[in-house]
Amino acid sequence: MAATLELPPKNENGDEGYGRFSTGILPSHVLKRLLEQGREILAEEPFLPGQIQPASLDLRLGPVAYRVRASFLPGPAATVADKLKTVFMHEVDLSDGAVLEAGCVYIVPLLERAEFSARISGGANPKSSTGRIDVFTRLITDYAPSFDRVAAGYHGPLYAEICPQTFPVLVRKGSRLNQLRIRSGSPGFTDTALRRLHEATPLVFVDGEGGEPNIDGGLALSIDLRGDADAGKRIGFRAKKHTGLIDVDRVGALDPADYWEPIEANPRGDMVLDPDEFYILVSREKVAIPPDHAAEMVPFNPLVGEFRVHYAGFFDPGFGYAAGQPPSARGVLEVRSREVPFILDHGQVIGRLVFERLTDPPPEGYGEGLGSNYQRQGLKLSKHFRSP
């Protein structure tokens, strides 16, 4: 870590100076200062520089996992440890690595814990590479009424619930499957503000098409089922069953053909999602996230169909962005149908991005010397696979 820096002085409202704004998601340079000062987030082991992303902190698995009978929330009257006693099956040592089997649920205490002050809260998502291998993971805290949220003022341990859906995965102490955004206050962001942001910095672009973006409760993304000049007629991938395991910490080691079946476009521009199958698809739009904002794919809306889109729904500041250039990165979508087959059509809206301001732009956005794996991406599998 670099030398410790002091936080800016308090602003005129008496709020801690986290940048230009007193409310918003904390950027990387503010996170770094807080960690160096032992504030808000503590850890059993020293933080690693690579944990800090432009607007989030990667969380690390601890040395043990607990196999449980079912997923659970502790609720407002119990701790995670209390609930574990009622669903515990057996313990798995992660010190030297262990396989988490598909279809099983595990609870893993993380190396990090929260010591949030009164105005600081958190929100979590799976990392992009975690979602793309169909590993369903959520953050849990003591007394939590919901997943992936850390209440303002929370002091206590953090846990990951992990359920591999398709592929068995090899994990170990220190593996990073999810990420935490830390927020000061509760800033709002309206559709009016989103339209103004798009006018100042275009957020979406569709090759060969004009028109205004679809903004209603967030920025709409639609599905590409025709392919483009870059991807030819390949529009996605379907996960194979009964494959080998995936080591979550190894990059570029696997042959996609051993794990995935390519999907080609048909003349109608549609496809059928089969129940209990997992798909990697891509948005029709190219996206750009300005350096002083981040975005999250909102939860699935059951009114638009019986399927789930995008486990890893966080878009970092700078994703697909270059000053003076049109948006350059497509949203890769992890899609799973529910109980019935469902037909998707080309151009169908499948999710919406909800934007949020940062308190300050980070020194480096996504893809700027950070080893980011998905900048300017098209249809792309997780980092674990060689390019097909």
C-alpha positions as CSV (number, residue, x, y, z in Angstrom):
1,M,0.0,0.0,0.0
2,A,1.1,3.6,-0.6
3,A,1.7,6.0,2.3
4,T,-1.4,6.9,4.3
5,L,-3.3,9.9,3.2
6,E,-5.6,12.1,5.3
7,L,-9.2,12.4,4.3
8,P,-10.3,15.9,3.2
9,P,-11.7,18.1,6.0
10,K,-15.4,18.0,6.8
11,N,-17.6,20.1,4.5
12,E,-19.9,22.9,5.4
13,N,-22.6,20.4,6.5
14,G,-20.3,18.7,8.9
15,D,-20.1,15.5,6.7
16,E,-16.8,13.7,6.2
17,G,-15.3,14.9,2.9
18,Y,-15.4,11.9,0.6
19,G,-15.0,14.0,-2.5
20,R,-17.1,16.6,-4.4
21,F,-20.3,15.2,-2.8
22,S,-21.1,14.1,0.7
23,T,-23.4,11.3,-0.5
24,G,-22.8,8.6,-3.1
25,I,-20.7,5.4,-3.7
26,L,-17.2,5.8,-2.3
27,P,-14.5,5.6,-5.0
28,S,-11.3,3.6,-4.9
29,H,-9.1,6.4,-3.5
30,V,-11.4,7.0,-0.6
31,L,-11.8,3.3,0.1
32,K,-8.0,3.0,0.1
33,R,-7.7,5.8,2.7
34,L,-10.4,4.2,4.9
35,L,-8.7,0.8,4.8
36,E,-5.4,2.3,5.7
37,Q,-6.9,4.1,8.7
38,G,-8.8,1.0,9.9
39,R,-12.2,2.6,9.3
40,E,-15.5,1.1,8.1
41,I,-14.0,-2.2,6.9
42,L,-11.5,-4.4,8.9
43,A,-9.9,-7.7,7.9
44,E,-8.3,-10.7,9.6
45,E,-5.4,-10.4,7.2
46,P,-3.8,-7.4,5.4
47,F,-5.8,-6.0,2.4
48,L,-4.3,-6.6,-1.0
49,P,-4.0,-3.8,-3.5
50,G,-5.9,-5.8,-6.1
51,Q,-9.0,-6.0,-3.9
52,I,-9.9,-2.3,-4.5
53,Q,-11.9,-1.7,-7.7
54,P,-13.0,1.7,-9.0
55,A,-16.1,1.7,-6.9
56,S,-16.1,-1.5,-4.8
57,L,-14.0,-3.8,-2.7
58,D,-13.5,-7.5,-3.5
59,L,-14.4,-9.7,-0.5
60,R,-12.3,-12.8,0.3
61,L,-13.4,-16.2,1.5
62,G,-12.2,-17.3,4.9
63,P,-10.6,-20.7,5.7
64,V,-13.8,-22.7,6.3
65,A,-17.1,-23.3,4.5
66,Y,-20.2,-24.7,6.1
67,R,-22.4,-27.0,4.0
68,V,-26.1,-26.3,5.0
69,R,-29.4,-27.9,4.2
70,A,-30.9,-24.7,2.7
71,S,-30.5,-21.0,2.1
72,F,-31.6,-18.7,4.9
73,L,-31.8,-15.2,6.3
74,P,-31.2,-14.6,10.0
75,G,-33.9,-12.0,10.3
76,P,-33.9,-9.1,12.7
77,A,-33.6,-11.2,15.9
78,A,-30.8,-13.6,15.1
79,T,-27.2,-13.8,14.0
80,V,-25.9,-16.0,11.1
81,A,-24.1,-18.2,13.7
82,D,-27.5,-18.8,15.5
83,K,-29.2,-19.9,12.2
84,L,-26.2,-22.1,11.2
85,K,-26.9,-24.3,14.2
86,T,-30.3,-25.3,12.7
87,V,-29.2,-26.0,9.1
88,F,-25.5,-27.1,9.5
89,M,-24.5,-30.4,7.8
90,H,-20.7,-30.5,7.7
91,E,-17.6,-28.3,7.6
92,V,-15.3,-27.9,4.6
93,D,-11.6,-26.8,5.0
94,L,-10.7,-24.2,2.4
95,S,-7.1,-23.7,3.5
96,D,-5.6,-25.6,0.7
97,G,-8.6,-25.5,-1.7
98,A,-11.8,-27.6,-1.8
99,V,-14.5,-28.3,-4.3
100,L,-18.0,-26.8,-3.8
101,E,-20.5,-29.1,-5.5
102,A,-23.2,-27.9,-7.9
103,G,-26.6,-27.8,-6.3
104,C,-25.3,-27.5,-2.8
105,V,-25.5,-24.5,-0.5
106,Y,-22.5,-23.3,1.6
107,I,-22.0,-20.5,4.1
108,V,-18.5,-19.0,4.2
109,P,-17.3,-16.4,6.8
110,L,-15.3,-13.8,5.0
111,L,-12.0,-12.3,6.0
112,E,-13.5,-8.9,6.0
113,R,-16.0,-7.5,8.6
114,A,-17.9,-4.2,8.7
115,E,-17.5,-1.5,11.3
116,F,-19.8,1.0,9.6
117,S,-20.5,4.5,11.0
118,A,-24.0,5.8,11.1
119,R,-24.2,7.2,7.6
120,I,-22.3,4.4,5.9
121,S,-24.1,1.4,4.3
122,G,-23.2,-1.3,1.7
123,G,-24.5,-3.2,-1.2
124,A,-23.0,-6.4,-2.7
125,N,-23.0,-8.3,-6.0
126,P,-21.3,-11.3,-7.4
127,K,-18.2,-10.4,-9.4
128,S,-18.7,-10.7,-13.2
129,S,-16.6,-13.8,-13.4
130,T,-18.6,-15.5,-10.7
131,G,-22.0,-14.9,-12.4
132,R,-20.7,-16.1,-15.7
133,I,-20.0,-19.5,-14.4
134,D,-23.4,-19.8,-12.8
135,V,-22.3,-19.5,-9.2
136,F,-25.1,-18.0,-7.2
137,T,-23.6,-16.0,-4.3
138,R,-25.0,-13.5,-1.9
139,L,-23.8,-11.5,1.1
140,I,-25.4,-12.1,4.5
141,T,-25.0,-10.1,7.7
142,D,-26.2,-10.7,11.3
143,Y,-29.8,-9.6,11.8
144,A,-30.3,-9.2,8.1
145,P,-33.8,-9.0,6.6
146,S,-32.5,-9.2,3.1
147,F,-29.4,-10.4,1.1
148,D,-26.6,-8.3,-0.4
149,R,-27.3,-5.3,1.9
150,V,-25.3,-4.1,4.8
151,A,-27.3,-1.7,7.0
152,A,-26.0,1.8,7.9
153,G,-24.1,1.6,11.2
154,Y,-23.7,-2.2,11.1
155,H,-20.9,-3.7,13.2
156,G,-20.2,-7.3,12.6
157,P,-19.1,-10.2,10.5
158,L,-19.8,-10.7,6.8
159,Y,-20.7,-14.0,5.2
160,A,-21.0,-15.3,1.6
161,E,-23.8,-17.8,0.7
162,I,-22.5,-19.8,-2.2
163,C,-24.5,-22.2,-4.4
164,P,-22.8,-23.4,-7.7
165,Q,-25.7,-24.0,-10.1
166,T,-24.1,-25.8,-13.1
167,F,-20.4,-26.4,-12.6
168,P,-18.6,-27.6,-9.5
169,V,-16.0,-25.0,-8.5
170,L,-12.6,-25.2,-6.7
171,V,-12.2,-22.3,-4.2
172,R,-9.8,-21.6,-1.4
173,K,-9.1,-19.2,1.4
174,G,-8.7,-15.8,-0.2
175,S,-10.8,-16.5,-3.3
176,R,-12.9,-13.5,-4.3
177,L,-16.5,-14.2,-5.5
178,N,-18.4,-11.1,-4.6
179,Q,-17.8,-7.4,-4.2
180,L,-19.0,-4.7,-1.8
181,R,-20.0,-1.1,-2.7
182,I,-19.8,1.3,0.3
183,R,-22.1,4.2,0.3
184,S,-22.3,7.5,2.2
185,G,-25.9,8.6,2.8
186,S,-28.8,7.8,0.5
187,P,-28.5,9.8,-2.7
188,G,-31.4,9.6,-5.1
189,F,-31.2,9.4,-8.9
190,T,-34.3,10.1,-10.9
191,D,-35.1,9.3,-14.5
192,T,-34.9,13.0,-15.2
193,A,-31.3,13.0,-13.9
194,L,-30.6,10.0,-16.0
195,R,-31.9,11.7,-19.2
196,R,-29.6,14.7,-18.4
197,L,-26.7,12.4,-17.9
198,H,-27.3,10.7,-21.3
199,E,-27.5,14.1,-23.0
200,A,-24.1,15.1,-21.5
201,T,-22.5,11.7,-21.9
202,P,-24.2,9.1,-24.2
203,L,-24.9,6.0,-22.1
204,V,-26.1,3.6,-24.9
205,F,-25.5,3.1,-28.6
206,V,-26.9,0.6,-31.1
207,D,-25.0,0.1,-34.3
208,G,-26.8,1.5,-37.3
209,E,-29.8,2.8,-35.2
210,G,-30.7,6.1,-33.8
211,G,-33.5,7.1,-31.5
212,E,-33.8,8.0,-27.9
213,P,-32.9,5.6,-25.1
214,N,-35.7,3.8,-23.2
215,I,-35.6,5.4,-19.8
216,D,-38.4,4.4,-17.4
217,G,-37.4,3.3,-13.9
218,G,-33.8,3.0,-15.2
219,L,-32.1,2.6,-18.6
220,A,-33.5,-0.3,-20.6
221,L,-31.2,-3.0,-22.2
222,S,-32.5,-5.4,-24.8
223,I,-31.3,-8.7,-26.1
224,D,-29.2,-9.3,-29.3
225,L,-30.4,-12.5,-31.0
226,R,-29.2,-11.7,-34.6
227,G,-25.4,-11.3,-34.1
228,D,-23.3,-8.6,-35.5
229,A,-20.1,-8.1,-37.6
230,D,-17.9,-9.0,-34.7
231,A,-19.7,-12.1,-33.5
232,G,-20.9,-13.4,-36.8
233,K,-24.0,-15.5,-36.3
234,R,-23.0,-16.7,-32.8
235,I,-25.4,-15.1,-30.3
236,G,-24.6,-16.9,-27.1
237,F,-23.6,-20.1,-25.2
238,R,-25.5,-22.8,-23.4
239,A,-23.8,-24.5,-20.4
240,K,-23.2,-28.2,-20.7
241,K,-24.1,-30.6,-17.9
242,H,-21.7,-33.0,-16.1
243,T,-18.5,-31.1,-16.9
244,G,-15.2,-30.9,-15.0
245,L,-14.7,-28.4,-12.2
246,I,-13.7,-24.8,-12.6
247,D,-10.9,-23.3,-10.5
248,V,-12.2,-19.8,-9.7
249,D,-8.6,-18.4,-9.4
250,R,-7.2,-19.7,-12.7
251,V,-7.4,-17.4,-15.7
252,G,-7.5,-18.6,-19.3
253,A,-7.0,-22.2,-18.4
254,L,-10.1,-23.9,-19.8
255,D,-11.3,-24.9,-23.2
256,P,-14.8,-23.5,-23.8
257,A,-15.8,-26.5,-25.8
258,D,-15.6,-28.7,-22.7
259,Y,-18.2,-26.5,-20.9
260,W,-20.3,-24.7,-23.4
261,E,-22.4,-25.2,-26.6
262,P,-22.4,-22.2,-28.9
263,I,-25.8,-20.9,-30.0
264,E,-26.4,-19.5,-33.5
265,A,-28.9,-17.0,-34.7
266,N,-32.0,-18.2,-36.6
267,P,-33.8,-16.3,-39.4
268,R,-36.6,-15.4,-37.0
269,G,-34.3,-13.7,-34.5
270,D,-35.7,-15.6,-31.5
271,M,-34.7,-18.4,-29.2
272,V,-36.3,-20.7,-26.6
273,L,-35.0,-20.7,-23.1
274,D,-35.3,-24.2,-21.7
275,P,-36.1,-24.7,-18.0
276,D,-33.1,-25.3,-15.8
277,E,-30.6,-24.4,-18.5
278,F,-28.0,-21.6,-18.2
279,Y,-27.2,-19.2,-21.0
280,I,-24.6,-16.5,-21.7
281,L,-26.2,-13.9,-24.0
282,V,-25.4,-10.3,-24.8
283,S,-27.2,-6.9,-25.0
284,R,-28.1,-5.3,-28.3
285,E,-26.9,-2.0,-26.9
286,K,-23.3,-0.9,-26.3
287,V,-23.0,0.7,-22.9
288,A,-20.8,3.4,-21.4
289,I,-20.7,4.2,-17.7
290,P,-19.3,7.7,-17.0
291,P,-16.3,7.9,-14.6
292,D,-18.3,9.6,-11.8
293,H,-21.2,7.1,-11.9
294,A,-21.9,3.4,-11.5
295,A,-24.9,1.3,-12.5
296,E,-26.7,-1.8,-11.3
297,M,-29.0,-4.1,-13.2
298,V,-32.3,-4.0,-11.3
299,P,-33.8,-7.3,-10.1
300,F,-35.9,-9.5,-12.4
301,N,-39.4,-8.2,-13.1
302,P,-41.8,-11.2,-13.3
303,L,-44.1,-9.1,-15.5
304,V,-41.8,-9.5,-18.5
305,G,-41.3,-13.3,-18.4
306,E,-40.3,-16.3,-16.4
307,F,-36.6,-15.9,-16.5
308,R,-33.7,-14.4,-14.5
309,V,-31.2,-12.1,-16.0
310,H,-27.8,-11.0,-14.8
311,Y,-26.5,-12.5,-11.5
312,A,-23.6,-10.0,-11.5
313,G,-25.4,-6.8,-12.0
314,F,-22.8,-4.1,-11.1
315,F,-21.3,-1.9,-13.8
316,D,-18.1,-0.1,-12.7
317,P,-17.4,3.6,-13.5
318,G,-15.6,3.8,-16.8
319,F,-17.1,0.5,-18.2
320,G,-17.3,0.9,-22.0
321,Y,-16.4,4.6,-21.6
322,A,-13.8,6.7,-23.5
323,A,-14.0,10.5,-23.6
324,G,-15.4,11.7,-26.9
325,Q,-16.2,8.2,-28.1
326,P,-19.5,6.3,-28.4
327,P,-20.2,3.5,-25.9
328,S,-18.1,0.5,-26.6
329,A,-19.0,-2.5,-24.3
330,R,-22.0,-4.7,-24.4
331,G,-23.7,-6.0,-21.3
332,V,-23.1,-9.8,-21.0
333,L,-26.2,-11.4,-19.5
334,E,-26.4,-14.5,-17.4
335,V,-29.8,-15.9,-18.2
336,R,-31.7,-18.8,-16.6
337,S,-35.3,-19.7,-17.4
338,R,-37.7,-20.7,-14.6
339,E,-40.3,-23.5,-14.6
340,V,-41.5,-23.2,-18.2
341,P,-39.9,-22.8,-21.6
342,F,-39.8,-19.1,-22.6
343,I,-39.3,-17.5,-26.1
344,L,-37.0,-14.4,-26.3
345,D,-37.2,-12.2,-29.3
346,H,-34.4,-10.0,-30.7
347,G,-34.7,-6.5,-29.2
348,Q,-36.8,-7.6,-26.3
349,V,-36.1,-5.6,-23.1
350,I,-34.6,-7.9,-20.5
351,G,-33.4,-5.5,-17.8
352,R,-32.8,-1.9,-16.7
353,L,-29.7,-0.2,-15.4
354,V,-30.2,2.0,-12.4
355,F,-27.5,4.6,-12.1
356,E,-25.9,6.1,-8.9
357,R,-23.4,8.9,-8.5
358,L,-20.0,8.5,-6.9
359,T,-18.8,10.9,-4.3
360,D,-15.8,11.6,-6.5
361,P,-14.5,10.1,-9.7
362,P,-11.9,7.4,-9.0
363,P,-8.3,8.0,-10.2
364,E,-8.7,5.1,-12.6
365,G,-11.9,3.8,-14.2
366,Y,-12.7,0.3,-15.3
367,G,-10.1,-1.0,-17.7
368,E,-7.5,1.7,-17.0
369,G,-4.4,-0.3,-16.0
370,L,-6.4,-2.4,-13.5
371,G,-6.3,-5.7,-15.3
372,S,-10.0,-5.5,-16.1
373,N,-11.2,-8.5,-18.1
374,Y,-14.3,-7.2,-19.8
375,Q,-13.6,-3.7,-21.1
376,R,-15.0,-3.1,-24.6
377,Q,-16.4,-6.6,-24.5
378,G,-18.8,-8.2,-26.9
379,L,-20.2,-11.7,-26.3
380,K,-17.6,-13.1,-23.9
381,L,-17.3,-16.0,-21.5
382,S,-15.8,-15.6,-18.0
383,K,-12.0,-15.0,-17.6
384,H,-11.5,-18.7,-16.8
385,F,-11.8,-19.7,-20.5
386,R,-9.6,-19.3,-23.4
387,S,-11.1,-17.2,-26.3
388,P,-13.3,-19.5,-28.4
